[in-house]
Amino acid sequence: MLTRVEDVVRLVLRLLQHDLQISEVSVATEFQDNLPDVHLDATQLQQVLLNLIKNAIDAMSSVAREARRLRLTASFDGHASVLLSVEDSGRGIPVKERERIFDPFFTTKTGGMGLGLAICFTVVANHGGKLRLVKSDSDGSIFEVAIPVGGQHSAE
């Protein structure tokens, strides 16, 4: 099944519009023109993005309202993947926790199950992609999802 990344991002932003407004998060999107479709079910990509964006909203809850910025970008790497990044302006993830964030049941949230990122990581990996933390410091975090592009552009 082939999926248009931009369509899924726009849908997820609509689904989370209320949360983003209540949390006073400003959103910017940047999509490269003519992105190829990716080989990942739209619903699964939606789940991954919902999780990453909800985590970003949580990460920004302790920064000043005017500093809460979410940036979503999508680009083709020129080879075989679309790179989708979710960047927040939160506090960042402490160094000692970074290597464990994708482990099942690891959480820093009160009442968190610690399954969100672990499930996202597995879903993306099962489709030949990669989910990774690209950057995290006091200015925020950037998660990147590399998703393989679809083969022949068939009408699936």
N, CA, C and O atoms as a GROMACS GRO file, in nm:
protein
  624
    1MET      N    1   0.084  -0.119   0.000
    1MET     CA    2   0.000   0.000   0.000
    1MET      C    3   0.088   0.125   0.000
    1MET      O    4   0.179   0.137   0.082
    2LEU      N    5   0.061   0.216  -0.091
    2LEU     CA    6   0.140   0.338  -0.100
    2LEU      C    7   0.065   0.454  -0.035
    2LEU      O    8  -0.058   0.463  -0.044
    3THR      N    9   0.139   0.540   0.031
    3THR     CA   10   0.080   0.648   0.109
    3THR      C   11   0.149   0.781   0.078
    3THR      O   12   0.271   0.788   0.063
    4ARG      N   13   0.068   0.886   0.069
    4ARG     CA   14   0.122   1.022   0.053
    4ARG      C   15   0.148   1.080   0.192
    4ARG      O   16   0.055   1.101   0.270
    5VAL      N   17   0.274   1.106   0.221
    5VAL     CA   18   0.313   1.156   0.352
    5VAL      C   19   0.242   1.288   0.387
    5VAL      O   20   0.194   1.305   0.499
    6GLU      N   21   0.235   1.381   0.291
    6GLU     CA   22   0.174   1.511   0.319
    6GLU      C   23   0.029   1.496   0.364
    6GLU      O   24  -0.016   1.566   0.455
    7ASP      N   25  -0.044   1.405   0.299
    7ASP     CA   26  -0.186   1.385   0.335
    7ASP      C   27  -0.200   1.337   0.479
    7ASP      O   28  -0.288   1.383   0.552
    8VAL      N   29  -0.114   1.244   0.518
    8VAL     CA   30  -0.120   1.190   0.655
    8VAL      C   31  -0.083   1.298   0.757
    8VAL      O   32  -0.148   1.311   0.860
    9VAL      N   33   0.021   1.376   0.728
    9VAL     CA   34   0.062   1.483   0.819
    9VAL      C   35  -0.054   1.583   0.838
    9VAL      O   36  -0.084   1.622   0.951
   10ARG      N   37  -0.117   1.622   0.728
   10ARG     CA   38  -0.227   1.719   0.738
   10ARG      C   39  -0.344   1.662   0.817
   10ARG      O   40  -0.406   1.732   0.897
   11LEU      N   41  -0.375   1.534   0.796
   11LEU     CA   42  -0.483   1.469   0.870
   11LEU      C   43  -0.453   1.467   1.019
   11LEU      O   44  -0.539   1.501   1.101
   12VAL      N   45  -0.331   1.427   1.056
   12VAL     CA   46  -0.292   1.420   1.197
   12VAL      C   47  -0.298   1.559   1.262
   12VAL      O   48  -0.342   1.573   1.376
   13LEU      N   49  -0.254   1.660   1.189
   13LEU     CA   50  -0.260   1.796   1.244
   13LEU      C   51  -0.405   1.840   1.266
   13LEU      O   52  -0.435   1.910   1.362
   14ARG      N   53  -0.495   1.797   1.176
   14ARG     CA   54  -0.638   1.827   1.197
   14ARG      C   55  -0.690   1.754   1.320
   14ARG      O   56  -0.764   1.811   1.401
   15LEU      N   57  -0.652   1.627   1.335
   15LEU     CA   58  -0.697   1.548   1.450
   15LEU      C   59  -0.648   1.608   1.581
   15LEU      O   60  -0.717   1.603   1.683
   16LEU      N   61  -0.528   1.666   1.579
   16LEU     CA   62  -0.468   1.720   1.702
   16LEU      C   63  -0.486   1.872   1.715
   16LEU      O   64  -0.429   1.934   1.805
   17GLN      N   65  -0.565   1.930   1.626
   17GLN     CA   66  -0.581   2.076   1.624
   17GLN      C   67  -0.623   2.130   1.761
   17GLN      O   68  -0.569   2.230   1.808
   18HIS      N   69  -0.718   2.062   1.824
   18HIS     CA   70  -0.768   2.105   1.955
   18HIS      C   71  -0.656   2.102   2.061
   18HIS      O   72  -0.638   2.198   2.136
   19ASP      N   73  -0.582   1.991   2.065
   19ASP     CA   74  -0.470   1.977   2.161
   19ASP      C   75  -0.366   2.086   2.138
   19ASP      O   76  -0.315   2.146   2.232
   20LEU      N   77  -0.335   2.110   2.010
   20LEU     CA   78  -0.234   2.211   1.977
   20LEU      C   79  -0.282   2.352   2.018
   20LEU      O   80  -0.203   2.432   2.068
   21GLN      N   81  -0.410   2.380   1.997
   21GLN     CA   82  -0.465   2.512   2.035
   21GLN      C   83  -0.464   2.530   2.186
   21GLN      O   84  -0.421   2.634   2.236
   22ILE      N   85  -0.512   2.429   2.257
   22ILE     CA   86  -0.517   2.437   2.404
   22ILE      C   87  -0.377   2.455   2.462
   22ILE      O   88  -0.358   2.529   2.558
   23SER      N   89  -0.279   2.386   2.402
   23SER     CA   90  -0.141   2.394   2.450
   23SER      C   91  -0.068   2.515   2.393
   23SER      O   92   0.048   2.538   2.426
   24GLU      N   93  -0.136   2.591   2.307
   24GLU     CA   94  -0.079   2.712   2.247
   24GLU      C   95   0.052   2.684   2.175
   24GLU      O   96   0.152   2.753   2.195
   25VAL      N   97   0.050   2.580   2.092
   25VAL     CA   98   0.168   2.542   2.014
   25VAL      C   99   0.152   2.595   1.872
   25VAL      O  100   0.050   2.570   1.808
   26SER      N  101   0.252   2.667   1.823
   26SER     CA  102   0.246   2.711   1.684
   26SER      C  103   0.308   2.602   1.596
   26SER      O  104   0.406   2.539   1.635
   27VAL      N  105   0.249   2.582   1.480
   27VAL     CA  106   0.289   2.471   1.393
   27VAL      C  107   0.339   2.524   1.259
   27VAL      O  108   0.278   2.613   1.200
   28ALA      N  109   0.451   2.469   1.213
   28ALA     CA  110   0.503   2.500   1.080
   28ALA      C  111   0.525   2.369   1.007
   28ALA      O  112   0.573   2.271   1.065
   29THR      N  113   0.489   2.366   0.879
   29THR     CA  114   0.514   2.247   0.798
   29THR      C  115   0.594   2.286   0.676
   29THR      O  116   0.582   2.397   0.623
   30GLU      N  117   0.676   2.194   0.632
   30GLU     CA  118   0.760   2.219   0.515
   30GLU      C  119   0.775   2.087   0.440
   30GLU      O  120   0.841   1.994   0.487
   31PHE      N  121   0.711   2.079   0.323
   31PHE     CA  122   0.718   1.956   0.244
   31PHE      C  123   0.790   1.984   0.113
   31PHE      O  124   0.759   2.080   0.043
   32GLN      N  125   0.884   1.899   0.081
   32GLN     CA  126   0.952   1.910  -0.047
   32GLN      C  127   0.849   1.882  -0.158
   32GLN      O  128   0.760   1.799  -0.140
   33ASP      N  129   0.861   1.950  -0.269
   33ASP     CA  130   0.770   1.927  -0.382
   33ASP      C  131   0.788   1.787  -0.438
   33ASP      O  132   0.897   1.731  -0.436
   34ASN      N  133   0.679   1.733  -0.490
   34ASN     CA  134   0.681   1.602  -0.559
   34ASN      C  135   0.742   1.489  -0.477
   34ASN      O  136   0.822   1.411  -0.528
   35LEU      N  137   0.703   1.481  -0.352
   35LEU     CA  138   0.753   1.370  -0.269
   35LEU      C  139   0.697   1.239  -0.324
   35LEU      O  140   0.579   1.231  -0.358
   36PRO      N  141   0.782   1.135  -0.334
   36PRO     CA  142   0.729   1.006  -0.377
   36PRO      C  143   0.641   0.946  -0.266
   36PRO      O  144   0.659   0.977  -0.148
   37ASP      N  145   0.548   0.860  -0.305
   37ASP     CA  146   0.466   0.790  -0.206
   37ASP      C  147   0.554   0.692  -0.129
   37ASP      O  148   0.657   0.646  -0.181
   38VAL      N  149   0.515   0.660  -0.007
   38VAL     CA  150   0.594   0.570   0.076
   38VAL      C  151   0.523   0.436   0.094
   38VAL      O  152   0.401   0.424   0.076
   39HIS      N  153   0.603   0.339   0.131
   39HIS     CA  154   0.555   0.203   0.149
   39HIS      C  155   0.520   0.180   0.296
   39HIS      O  156   0.588   0.102   0.364
   40LEU      N  157   0.417   0.246   0.344
   40LEU     CA  158   0.373   0.231   0.483
   40LEU      C  159   0.225   0.265   0.486
   40LEU      O  160   0.184   0.370   0.436
   41ASP      N  161   0.148   0.178   0.545
   41ASP     CA  162   0.004   0.197   0.554
   41ASP      C  163  -0.028   0.333   0.618
   41ASP      O  164   0.032   0.370   0.718
   42ALA      N  165  -0.123   0.406   0.558
   42ALA     CA  166  -0.157   0.540   0.606
   42ALA      C  167  -0.198   0.540   0.753
   42ALA      O  168  -0.160   0.630   0.828
   43THR      N  169  -0.275   0.440   0.794
   43THR     CA  170  -0.322   0.434   0.934
   43THR      C  171  -0.205   0.414   1.029
   43THR      O  172  -0.201   0.473   1.137
   44GLN      N  173  -0.110   0.331   0.989
   44GLN     CA  174   0.006   0.309   1.076
   44GLN      C  175   0.095   0.433   1.083
   44GLN      O  176   0.146   0.467   1.189
   45LEU      N  177   0.112   0.500   0.969
   45LEU     CA  178   0.190   0.624   0.970
   45LEU      C  179   0.119   0.728   1.056
   45LEU      O  180   0.183   0.804   1.128
   46GLN      N  181  -0.013   0.730   1.049
   46GLN     CA  182  -0.093   0.821   1.130
   46GLN      C  183  -0.067   0.796   1.279
   46GLN      O  184  -0.048   0.890   1.356
   47GLN      N  185  -0.067   0.669   1.319
   47GLN     CA  186  -0.042   0.633   1.460
   47GLN      C  187   0.096   0.678   1.505
   47GLN      O  188   0.112   0.731   1.615
   48VAL      N  189   0.197   0.657   1.420
   48VAL     CA  190   0.334   0.698   1.453
   48VAL      C  191   0.339   0.849   1.472
   48VAL      O  192   0.396   0.898   1.570
   49LEU      N  193   0.281   0.922   1.379
   49LEU     CA  194   0.283   1.069   1.387
   49LEU      C  195   0.202   1.121   1.506
   49LEU      O  196   0.246   1.214   1.574
   50LEU      N  197   0.086   1.063   1.530
   50LEU     CA  198   0.006   1.103   1.647
   50LEU      C  199   0.090   1.092   1.774
   50LEU      O  200   0.091   1.182   1.858
   51ASN      N  201   0.160   0.980   1.787
   51ASN     CA  202   0.241   0.958   1.905
   51ASN      C  203   0.355   1.060   1.916
   51ASN      O  204   0.377   1.118   2.022
   52LEU      N  205   0.427   1.080   1.805
   52LEU     CA  206   0.540   1.173   1.807
   52LEU      C  207   0.495   1.316   1.838
   52LEU      O  208   0.560   1.388   1.912
   53ILE      N  209   0.381   1.357   1.779
   53ILE     CA  210   0.334   1.494   1.800
   53ILE      C  211   0.278   1.512   1.941
   53ILE      O  212   0.299   1.616   2.003
   54LYS      N  213   0.206   1.411   1.992
   54LYS     CA  214   0.157   1.420   2.130
   54LYS      C  215   0.275   1.428   2.228
   54LYS      O  216   0.271   1.505   2.325
   55ASN      N  217   0.379   1.350   2.202
   55ASN     CA  218   0.499   1.358   2.287
   55ASN      C  219   0.561   1.498   2.279
   55ASN      O  220   0.605   1.552   2.380
   56ALA      N  221   0.563   1.555   2.158
   56ALA     CA  222   0.619   1.689   2.140
   56ALA      C  223   0.538   1.792   2.219
   56ALA      O  224   0.594   1.881   2.284
   57ILE      N  225   0.405   1.780   2.213
   57ILE     CA  226   0.318   1.872   2.288
   57ILE      C  227   0.349   1.860   2.438
   57ILE      O  228   0.362   1.961   2.507
   58ASP      N  229   0.360   1.736   2.486
   58ASP     CA  230   0.393   1.714   2.628
   58ASP      C  231   0.529   1.775   2.662
   58ASP      O  232   0.546   1.838   2.767
   59ALA      N  233   0.626   1.757   2.572
   59ALA     CA  234   0.762   1.806   2.597
   59ALA      C  235   0.767   1.958   2.607
   59ALA      O  236   0.856   2.014   2.671
   60MET      N  237   0.670   2.024   2.543
   60MET     CA  238   0.671   2.171   2.543
   60MET      C  239   0.586   2.232   2.654
   60MET      O  240   0.579   2.354   2.668
   61SER      N  241   0.520   2.147   2.733
   61SER     CA  242   0.428   2.200   2.834
   61SER      C  243   0.497   2.287   2.939
   61SER      O  244   0.433   2.373   3.000
   62SER      N  245   0.626   2.266   2.960
   62SER     CA  246   0.695   2.344   3.064
   62SER      C  247   0.774   2.462   3.008
   62SER      O  248   0.843   2.531   3.084
   63VAL      N  249   0.766   2.487   2.877
   63VAL     CA  250   0.833   2.605   2.823
   63VAL      C  251   0.730   2.717   2.805
   63VAL      O  252   0.610   2.691   2.799
   64ALA      N  253   0.779   2.840   2.798
   64ALA     CA  254   0.689   2.955   2.785
   64ALA      C  255   0.599   2.939   2.663
   64ALA      O  256   0.642   2.890   2.558
   65ARG      N  257   0.474   2.982   2.677
   65ARG     CA  258   0.375   2.965   2.569
   65ARG      C  259   0.425   3.018   2.435
   65ARG      O  260   0.407   2.953   2.332
   66GLU      N  261   0.488   3.135   2.436
   66GLU     CA  262   0.532   3.195   2.310
   66GLU      C  263   0.650   3.119   2.247
   66GLU      O  264   0.686   3.144   2.132
   67ALA      N  265   0.709   3.028   2.323
   67ALA     CA  266   0.825   2.952   2.272
   67ALA      C  267   0.786   2.811   2.226
   67ALA      O  268   0.874   2.732   2.190
   68ARG      N  269   0.658   2.779   2.226
   68ARG     CA  270   0.614   2.643   2.189
   68ARG      C  271   0.597   2.632   2.038
   68ARG      O  272   0.498   2.680   1.981
   69ARG      N  273   0.694   2.569   1.975
   69ARG     CA  274   0.691   2.556   1.830
   69ARG      C  275   0.709   2.411   1.788
   69ARG      O  276   0.798   2.340   1.834
   70LEU      N  277   0.622   2.369   1.698
   70LEU     CA  278   0.629   2.235   1.640
   70LEU      C  279   0.657   2.254   1.492
   70LEU      O  280   0.590   2.332   1.424
   71ARG      N  281   0.758   2.182   1.441
   71ARG     CA  282   0.792   2.193   1.300
   71ARG      C  283   0.795   2.054   1.239
   71ARG      O  284   0.864   1.964   1.288
   72LEU      N  285   0.719   2.036   1.132
   72LEU     CA  286   0.714   1.908   1.062
   72LEU      C  287   0.769   1.927   0.922
   72LEU      O  288   0.723   2.013   0.847
   73THR      N  289   0.868   1.847   0.886
   73THR     CA  290   0.925   1.857   0.752
   73THR      C  291   0.928   1.719   0.688
   73THR      O  292   0.942   1.617   0.755
   74ALA      N  293   0.915   1.719   0.555
   74ALA     CA  294   0.925   1.594   0.480
   74ALA      C  295   1.006   1.622   0.354
   74ALA      O  296   0.981   1.719   0.283
   75SER      N  297   1.102   1.534   0.329
   75SER     CA  298   1.185   1.549   0.210
   75SER      C  299   1.227   1.412   0.160
   75SER      O  300   1.226   1.314   0.234
   76PHE      N  301   1.263   1.407   0.033
   76PHE     CA  302   1.311   1.283  -0.027
   76PHE      C  303   1.462   1.284  -0.016
   76PHE      O  304   1.525   1.385  -0.047
   77ASP      N  305   1.522   1.173   0.028
   77ASP     CA  306   1.667   1.170   0.046
   77ASP      C  307   1.743   1.150  -0.086
   77ASP      O  308   1.866   1.146  -0.089
   78GLY      N  309   1.668   1.138  -0.196
   78GLY     CA  310   1.732   1.122  -0.326
   78GLY      C  311   1.764   0.978  -0.360
   78GLY      O  312   1.808   0.949  -0.471
   79HIS      N  313   1.744   0.888  -0.264
   79HIS     CA  314   1.777   0.747  -0.288
   79HIS      C  315   1.653   0.659  -0.275
   79HIS      O  316   1.593   0.621  -0.376
   80ALA      N  317   1.616   0.628  -0.152
   80ALA     CA  318   1.509   0.530  -0.134
   80ALA      C  319   1.414   0.562  -0.021
   80ALA      O  320   1.325   0.482   0.010
   81SER      N  321   1.430   0.677   0.043
   81SER     CA  322   1.348   0.707   0.160
   81SER      C  323   1.294   0.849   0.161
   81SER      O  324   1.356   0.942   0.109
   82VAL      N  325   1.175   0.863   0.221
   82VAL     CA  326   1.124   0.995   0.255
   82VAL      C  327   1.159   1.015   0.401
   82VAL      O  328   1.134   0.929   0.485
   83LEU      N  329   1.217   1.131   0.432
   83LEU     CA  330   1.255   1.164   0.569
   83LEU      C  331   1.150   1.260   0.624
   83LEU      O  332   1.128   1.369   0.571
   84LEU      N  333   1.088   1.216   0.731
   84LEU     CA  334   0.984   1.295   0.795
   84LEU      C  335   1.035   1.330   0.934
   84LEU      O  336   1.064   1.241   1.014
   85SER      N  337   1.045   1.460   0.964
   85SER     CA  338   1.094   1.496   1.096
   85SER      C  339   0.991   1.574   1.175
   85SER      O  340   0.914   1.654   1.122
   86VAL      N  341   0.994   1.549   1.307
   86VAL     CA  342   0.905   1.614   1.402
   86VAL      C  343   0.996   1.684   1.502
   86VAL      O  344   1.068   1.620   1.579
   87GLU      N  345   0.992   1.817   1.499
   87GLU     CA  346   1.082   1.897   1.582
   87GLU      C  347   1.000   1.978   1.682
   87GLU      O  348   0.904   2.045   1.645
   88ASP      N  349   1.040   1.971   1.808
   88ASP     CA  350   0.970   2.051   1.910
   88ASP      C  351   1.067   2.147   1.976
   88ASP      O  352   1.189   2.136   1.960
   89SER      N  353   1.012   2.242   2.051
   89SER     CA  354   1.096   2.340   2.121
   89SER      C  355   1.089   2.315   2.272
   89SER      O  356   1.095   2.409   2.352
   90GLY      N  357   1.078   2.188   2.310
   90GLY     CA  358   1.070   2.152   2.452
   90GLY      C  359   1.206   2.156   2.520
   90GLY      O  360   1.302   2.212   2.468
   91ARG      N  361   1.212   2.094   2.636
   91ARG     CA  362   1.333   2.095   2.720
   91ARG      C  363   1.439   1.996   2.672
   91ARG      O  364   1.554   2.002   2.716
   92GLY      N  365   1.401   1.905   2.584
   92GLY     CA  366   1.496   1.803   2.541
   92GLY      C  367   1.490   1.682   2.631
   92GLY      O  368   1.428   1.684   2.738
   93ILE      N  369   1.555   1.576   2.586
   93ILE     CA  370   1.556   1.450   2.660
   93ILE      C  371   1.692   1.437   2.728
   93ILE      O  372   1.795   1.446   2.661
   94PRO      N  373   1.693   1.417   2.859
   94PRO     CA  374   1.822   1.403   2.930
   94PRO      C  375   1.908   1.293   2.867
   94PRO      O  376   1.858   1.188   2.827
   95VAL      N  377   2.038   1.319   2.860
   95VAL     CA  378   2.132   1.227   2.798
   95VAL      C  379   2.117   1.084   2.850
   95VAL      O  380   2.118   0.989   2.772
   96LYS      N  381   2.102   1.070   2.983
   96LYS     CA  382   2.096   0.935   3.041
   96LYS      C  383   1.971   0.857   2.999
   96LYS      O  384   1.966   0.735   3.014
   97GLU      N  385   1.870   0.928   2.946
   97GLU     CA  386   1.746   0.860   2.905
   97GLU      C  387   1.740   0.833   2.755
   97GLU      O  388   1.658   0.753   2.710
   98ARG      N  389   1.825   0.898   2.677
   98ARG     CA  390   1.814   0.891   2.530
   98ARG      C  391   1.826   0.751   2.474
   98ARG      O  392   1.753   0.714   2.382
   99GLU      N  393   1.917   0.671   2.531
   99GLU     CA  394   1.936   0.537   2.474
   99GLU      C  395   1.822   0.442   2.510
   99GLU      O  396   1.813   0.333   2.454
  100ARG      N  397   1.736   0.481   2.603
  100ARG     CA  398   1.628   0.392   2.647
  100ARG      C  399   1.490   0.432   2.596
  100ARG      O  400   1.393   0.360   2.619
  101ILE      N  401   1.479   0.546   2.527
  101ILE     CA  402   1.346   0.597   2.491
  101ILE      C  403   1.266   0.504   2.401
  101ILE      O  404   1.143   0.511   2.399
  102PHE      N  405   1.333   0.416   2.326
  102PHE     CA  406   1.260   0.324   2.239
  102PHE      C  407   1.237   0.188   2.305
  102PHE      O  408   1.179   0.098   2.243
  103ASP      N  409   1.282   0.172   2.430
  103ASP     CA  410   1.262   0.046   2.502
  103ASP      C  411   1.116   0.036   2.550
  103ASP      O  412   1.060   0.133   2.601
  104PRO      N  413   1.056  -0.084   2.534
  104PRO     CA  414   0.920  -0.101   2.586
  104PRO      C  415   0.917  -0.077   2.737
  104PRO      O  416   1.008  -0.117   2.810
  105PHE      N  417   0.813  -0.013   2.783
  105PHE     CA  418   0.785   0.016   2.924
  105PHE      C  419   0.877   0.118   2.988
  105PHE      O  420   0.870   0.139   3.109
  106PHE      N  421   0.965   0.182   2.910
  106PHE     CA  422   1.045   0.292   2.966
  106PHE      C  423   0.964   0.420   2.948
  106PHE      O  424   0.925   0.455   2.836
  107THR      N  425   0.940   0.490   3.057
  107THR     CA  426   0.867   0.617   3.049
  107THR      C  427   0.919   0.716   3.150
  107THR      O  428   0.973   0.679   3.254
  108THR      N  429   0.903   0.843   3.117
  108THR     CA  430   0.936   0.949   3.213
  108THR      C  431   0.809   1.020   3.254
  108THR      O  432   0.812   1.113   3.335
  109LYS      N  433   0.695   0.977   3.196
  109LYS     CA  434   0.567   1.043   3.224
  109LYS      C  435   0.494   0.976   3.339
  109LYS      O  436   0.491   0.853   3.349
  110THR      N  437   0.437   1.056   3.426
  110THR     CA  438   0.352   1.003   3.531
  110THR      C  439   0.230   0.944   3.463
  110THR      O  440   0.162   1.011   3.385
  111GLY      N  441   0.203   0.819   3.491
  111GLY     CA  442   0.087   0.755   3.428
  111GLY      C  443   0.114   0.708   3.286
  111GLY      O  444   0.023   0.659   3.220
  112GLY      N  445   0.238   0.722   3.239
  112GLY     CA  446   0.272   0.676   3.104
  112GLY      C  447   0.296   0.526   3.106
  112GLY      O  448   0.342   0.471   3.206
  113MET      N  449   0.266   0.460   2.994
  113MET     CA  450   0.288   0.315   2.985
  113MET      C  451   0.427   0.283   2.930
  113MET      O  452   0.480   0.174   2.953
  114GLY      N  453   0.487   0.378   2.858
  114GLY     CA  454   0.618   0.353   2.801
  114GLY      C  455   0.613   0.265   2.677
  114GLY      O  456   0.711   0.196   2.645
  115LEU      N  457   0.500   0.266   2.608
  115LEU     CA  458   0.488   0.182   2.489
  115LEU      C  459   0.483   0.262   2.360
  115LEU      O  460   0.510   0.206   2.253
  116GLY      N  461   0.450   0.388   2.366
  116GLY     CA  462   0.432   0.470   2.246
  116GLY      C  463   0.549   0.465   2.149
  116GLY      O  464   0.533   0.423   2.034
  117LEU      N  465   0.666   0.507   2.195
  117LEU     CA  466   0.783   0.510   2.106
  117LEU      C  467   0.829   0.370   2.068
  117LEU      O  468   0.877   0.349   1.956
  118ALA      N  469   0.815   0.274   2.159
  118ALA     CA  470   0.855   0.136   2.129
  118ALA      C  471   0.770   0.080   2.014
  118ALA      O  472   0.821   0.016   1.923
  119ILE      N  473   0.639   0.106   2.020
  119ILE     CA  474   0.549   0.059   1.915
  119ILE      C  475   0.579   0.132   1.784
  119ILE      O  476   0.585   0.069   1.678
  120CYS      N  477   0.598   0.262   1.791
  120CYS     CA  478   0.631   0.340   1.670
  120CYS      C  479   0.758   0.286   1.605
  120CYS      O  480   0.764   0.269   1.483
  121PHE      N  481   0.859   0.260   1.686
  121PHE     CA  482   0.987   0.210   1.637
  121PHE      C  483   0.967   0.078   1.562
  121PHE      O  484   1.022   0.058   1.454
  122THR      N  485   0.888  -0.012   1.621
  122THR     CA  486   0.861  -0.143   1.562
  122THR      C  487   0.781  -0.132   1.433
  122THR      O  488   0.814  -0.197   1.334
  123VAL      N  489   0.677  -0.049   1.434
  123VAL     CA  490   0.594  -0.031   1.314
  123VAL      C  491   0.681   0.017   1.197
  123VAL      O  492   0.673  -0.036   1.087
  124VAL      N  493   0.763   0.118   1.223
  124VAL     CA  494   0.848   0.174   1.117
  124VAL      C  495   0.951   0.070   1.071
  124VAL      O  496   0.973   0.054   0.951
  125ALA      N  497   1.012   0.000   1.166
  125ALA     CA  498   1.113  -0.101   1.132
  125ALA      C  499   1.052  -0.216   1.051
  125ALA      O  500   1.116  -0.268   0.960
  126ASN      N  501   0.929  -0.254   1.084
  126ASN     CA  502   0.862  -0.363   1.012
  126ASN      C  503   0.836  -0.328   0.866
  126ASN      O  504   0.809  -0.417   0.785
  127HIS      N  505   0.843  -0.200   0.832
  127HIS     CA  506   0.823  -0.156   0.694
  127HIS      C  507   0.955  -0.116   0.630
  127HIS      O  508   0.958  -0.049   0.526
  128GLY      N  509   1.065  -0.158   0.692
  128GLY     CA  510   1.196  -0.130   0.634
  128GLY      C  511   1.246   0.010   0.661
  128GLY      O  512   1.343   0.055   0.599
  129GLY      N  513   1.180   0.081   0.752
  129GLY     CA  514   1.221   0.218   0.782
  129GLY      C  515   1.296   0.227   0.914
  129GLY      O  516   1.328   0.127   0.977
  130LYS      N  517   1.325   0.352   0.952
  130LYS     CA  518   1.397   0.376   1.078
  130LYS      C  519   1.335   0.495   1.148
  130LYS      O  520   1.300   0.595   1.085
  131LEU      N  521   1.323   0.484   1.279
  131LEU     CA  522   1.281   0.595   1.363
  131LEU      C  523   1.397   0.624   1.454
  131LEU      O  524   1.447   0.535   1.523
  132ARG      N  525   1.442   0.750   1.455
  132ARG     CA  526   1.555   0.781   1.543
  132ARG      C  527   1.543   0.921   1.599
  132ARG      O  528   1.477   1.009   1.544
  133LEU      N  529   1.611   0.938   1.710
  133LEU     CA  530   1.622   1.071   1.772
  133LEU      C  531   1.745   1.134   1.709
  133LEU      O  532   1.857   1.088   1.731
  134VAL      N  533   1.726   1.239   1.630
  134VAL     CA  534   1.836   1.303   1.559
  134VAL      C  535   1.909   1.401   1.648
  134VAL      O  536   2.032   1.412   1.643
  135LYS      N  537   1.832   1.475   1.731
  135LYS     CA  538   1.891   1.579   1.814
  135LYS      C  539   1.804   1.598   1.937
  135LYS      O  540   1.681   1.588   1.930
  136SER      N  541   1.866   1.623   2.049
  136SER     CA  542   1.790   1.661   2.167
  136SER      C  543   1.881   1.743   2.257
  136SER      O  544   1.987   1.696   2.301
  137ASP      N  545   1.838   1.865   2.284
  137ASP     CA  546   1.913   1.950   2.377
  137ASP      C  547   1.813   2.047   2.441
  137ASP      O  548   1.692   2.028   2.430
  138SER      N  549   1.863   2.148   2.507
  138SER     CA  550   1.773   2.239   2.580
  138SER      C  551   1.682   2.320   2.487
  138SER      O  552   1.589   2.384   2.534
  139ASP      N  553   1.709   2.317   2.356
  139ASP     CA  554   1.624   2.387   2.260
  139ASP      C  555   1.516   2.297   2.202
  139ASP      O  556   1.435   2.341   2.120
  140GLY      N  557   1.514   2.170   2.242
  140GLY     CA  558   1.413   2.078   2.193
  140GLY      C  559   1.470   1.952   2.133
  140GLY      O  560   1.590   1.925   2.142
  141SER      N  561   1.382   1.874   2.071
  141SER     CA  562   1.420   1.745   2.014
  141SER      C  563   1.372   1.735   1.870
  141SER      O  564   1.275   1.798   1.830
  142ILE      N  565   1.444   1.654   1.793
  142ILE     CA  566   1.401   1.622   1.657
  142ILE      C  567   1.400   1.471   1.642
  142ILE      O  568   1.502   1.405   1.658
  143PHE      N  569   1.282   1.418   1.610
  143PHE     CA  570   1.269   1.277   1.577
  143PHE      C  571   1.256   1.268   1.426
  143PHE      O  572   1.186   1.349   1.363
  144GLU      N  573   1.323   1.170   1.367
  144GLU     CA  574   1.316   1.153   1.223
  144GLU      C  575   1.269   1.012   1.189
  144GLU      O  576   1.318   0.913   1.245
  145VAL      N  577   1.175   1.004   1.097
  145VAL     CA  578   1.126   0.877   1.047
  145VAL      C  579   1.172   0.867   0.902
  145VAL      O  580   1.139   0.952   0.820
  146ALA      N  581   1.250   0.763   0.872
  146ALA     CA  582   1.291   0.737   0.734
  146ALA      C  583   1.202   0.624   0.683
  146ALA      O  584   1.206   0.513   0.736
  147ILE      N  585   1.123   0.654   0.580
  147ILE     CA  586   1.026   0.555   0.530
  147ILE      C  587   1.061   0.522   0.385
  147ILE      O  588   1.077   0.613   0.302
  148PRO      N  589   1.074   0.393   0.353
  148PRO     CA  590   1.108   0.356   0.215
  148PRO      C  591   0.999   0.402   0.118
  148PRO      O  592   0.879   0.394   0.146
  149VAL      N  593   1.045   0.450   0.002
  149VAL     CA  594   0.948   0.492  -0.099
  149VAL      C  595   0.892   0.368  -0.167
  149VAL      O  596   0.955   0.263  -0.172
  150GLY      N  597   0.769   0.385  -0.220
  150GLY     CA  598   0.704   0.275  -0.288
  150GLY      C  599   0.776   0.242  -0.418
  150GLY      O  600   0.846   0.326  -0.474
  151GLY      N  601   0.757   0.120  -0.465
  151GLY     CA  602   0.821   0.075  -0.589
  151GLY      C  603   0.756   0.141  -0.708
  151GLY      O  604   0.767   0.262  -0.727
  152GLN      N  605   0.689   0.063  -0.789
  152GLN     CA  606   0.620   0.117  -0.906
  152GLN      C  607   0.504   0.203  -0.858
  152GLN      O  608   0.438   0.169  -0.761
  153HIS      N  609   0.481   0.312  -0.926
  153HIS     CA  610   0.368   0.397  -0.888
  153HIS      C  611   0.240   0.338  -0.941
  153HIS      O  612   0.184   0.385  -1.040
  154SER      N  613   0.193   0.233  -0.873
  154SER     CA  614   0.070   0.168  -0.915
  154SER      C  615  -0.048   0.235  -0.845
  154SER      O  616  -0.030   0.306  -0.746
  155ALA      N  617  -0.165   0.212  -0.896
  155ALA     CA  618  -0.286   0.271  -0.836
  155ALA      C  619  -0.341   0.178  -0.729
  155ALA      O  620  -0.442   0.112  -0.750
  156GLU      N  621  -0.274   0.172  -0.615
  156GLU     CA  622  -0.320   0.085  -0.506
  156GLU      C  623  -0.430   0.152  -0.429
  156GLU      O  624  -0.482   0.094  -0.333
   0.00000   0.00000   0.00000
